Structure formats: C-alpha cells, structure tokens
C-alpha cells in the first residue's frame, strides 16, 4: 500500500544556458520525472511568454504523485530559473539539482518543505560556482 510522504522542493537558480523553447523545457521535465522515478499523468505543457520584462518559457507536468513546474526568465544574464517539485513520493534533492546543471548553473538556492502535518522546512542549501 502506498503511504504518501508530502515533500515540496523549491529552487531558485541562475543559469548560463537556459531552455528557450517549449520543446526543450518539455524534454527537461520528462527527463526530470524519469530521474526521480515518478509517473506522468498529464503534460508536460510549456509555453513561451513574450510579455516585456517577463520573457521566457514556463512549463508544468502533472504527476501521479503531484506536479513539477518551471519558470525561466531568459532575458536576464545569467538567466533566472525558478521551479518546484511537489510529490508524495520520496526523491533525491541532489538528483534534481544535478539535473538543473544541464542549463550550466551559476548558482542555486533550494528549500525542502515537509507538508505532512503543517509546513516545516527540513533542509535548505545554497551553491555558487567558484571562479
């Protein structure tokens, strides 16, 4: 019997090679789901937003255990990527952060929130590329 473990990873990162198309972000989301061993039930769905000051691709993927969503601001240098993975199935934070490196990460900050009985930050980290 499946017993949910409600964990929510939130990431803010700066990257040098951001995804700039729906196809590229959809592939990244699908690879992420495979990496963490979850099951897709809908999506991925991504769109490129062209609003001035908010340019970039944004996408979501619905999982049997919840979701992942990504927002990219590709006109910033380095580009800003913010994303989250919420799942009631356990997964490795390190695997998710390693997958982010496909975009040539300059820095990232992350927080894992346990949502089982209220909201509780269970881990937090920062990383910055050394020059």
C-alpha positions in Angstrom: 0.0 0.0 0.0 1.3 3.5 -1.0 1.8 5.8 2.0 2.2 9.4 0.9 5.2 11.5 2.2 4.4 15.1 1.2 7.7 16.8 0.3 8.0 20.1 -1.7 11.3 21.2 -3.2 11.5 24.9 -4.2 14.6 26.1 -6.2 15.8 29.5 -7.4 18.8 29.3 -9.7 20.8 31.4 -12.1 21.9 29.6 -15.3 24.1 30.4 -18.4 22.3 28.2 -20.9 18.5 28.4 -20.2 15.9 26.5 -22.1 14.3 28.9 -24.6 11.7 26.8 -26.3 8.7 24.8 -25.3 10.2 21.6 -26.7 13.4 22.0 -24.8 11.7 22.6 -21.5 9.2 19.7 -22.0 12.2 17.4 -22.6 13.8 18.6 -19.4 10.6 18.0 -17.4 10.2 14.5 -18.9 13.8 13.6 -18.0 13.3 15.0 -14.5 10.3 12.7 -14.0 12.3 9.7 -15.2 15.2 10.6 -13.0 13.2 10.8 -9.8 11.1 7.7 -10.7 7.7 9.3 -10.8 4.8 8.7 -13.3 3.4 11.4 -15.7 -0.4 11.6 -15.8 -0.6 14.8 -17.9 1.7 17.0 -19.8 4.3 18.3 -20.0 2.8 21.6 -21.2 5.1 24.6 -21.8 4.6 28.0 -23.4 6.9 30.9 -24.2 5.8 34.1 -22.6 6.7 37.3 -24.6 5.5 39.9 -22.1 8.1 42.7 -21.7 10.1 42.1 -18.6 8.7 38.6 -18.2 10.1 36.9 -21.3 10.8 33.2 -21.0 9.5 29.7 -21.2 7.2 28.3 -18.5 6.0 24.7 -18.0 4.3 22.2 -15.9 4.0 18.4 -15.7 1.3 16.6 -13.7 2.5 13.5 -11.8 0.6 10.7 -10.2 2.1 11.9 -7.0 1.6 15.7 -7.7 3.5 18.1 -10.0 6.6 19.9 -11.2 6.6 23.5 -12.5 9.3 25.7 -14.0 9.5 29.3 -14.9 12.5 30.8 -16.9 13.4 34.5 -17.4 15.8 34.1 -20.3 16.5 37.8 -20.9 18.4 38.2 -17.7 22.1 37.3 -17.7 22.6 34.9 -16.1 19.0 33.7 -16.6 16.7 33.2 -13.7 15.1 29.8 -13.3 12.6 29.1 -10.5 11.0 25.7 -10.1 9.4 23.3 -7.7 8.7 19.6 -7.4 6.0 18.6 -5.1 5.5 14.9 -4.5 4.1 12.4 -2.0 6.8 10.0 -3.2 10.3 10.5 -1.8 13.0 11.7 -4.2 16.6 12.9 -4.1 17.2 16.6 -3.9 20.8 16.0 -5.2 19.4 14.3 -8.3 17.1 17.2 -9.1 19.8 19.8 -8.6 22.2 17.7 -10.8 19.6 17.7 -13.5 19.5 21.5 -13.3 23.1 21.6 -14.3 22.0 20.8 -17.9 21.5 24.6 -18.0 25.0 25.4 -16.8 24.2 26.5 -13.3 26.0 29.6 -11.9 24.2 29.4 -8.5 21.2 28.0 -6.8 19.3 28.1 -3.6 16.8 25.4 -2.5 14.5 24.6 0.3 12.7 21.3 1.1 9.4 21.7 2.9 7.8 18.8 4.7 4.0 19.2 4.2 2.9 16.1 6.1 1.5 17.8 9.2 1.7 21.6 8.6 4.6 23.3 6.9 8.2 22.7 8.1 11.5 23.5 6.4 13.5 20.3 6.7 16.6 21.3 4.6 18.0 24.3 2.8 21.1 24.9 0.8 23.0 27.3 -1.4 25.6 26.8 -4.0 27.7 29.2 -6.2 30.1 28.4 -8.9 33.7 29.3 -7.9 35.6 31.5 -10.4 
